[in-house]
Amino acid sequence: MALAEEGFRALDEKSLIEYIRATPAVSSLLGDDLEGLTVKEVGDGNLNFVYIVISSSGGSLVIKQVYFLCIAMQPK
């Protein structure tokens, strides 16, 4: 099962690398060397998780994971 199909879970540096490797649309942006990825968390870690990902082959990305929950209630 792909990570995206498992529902929301907050990513950390290790699970973000797993996600990148399992997602061709993302991994293709980083070049051929996915073994040399560097990940730095730069977000506040509250509801937004922001990471800078740098590949040793020269590609780089900023990835932002946002948790959004919407609850609708009908007034009585």
ABEGO torsion letter per residue (X at the ends): XBAAAAEBBBBBAAAAAAAAAABAAAAAAAEABAAABBBBBABAGBABBBBBBBBAAGBBBBBBBBBBBBBBBBBX
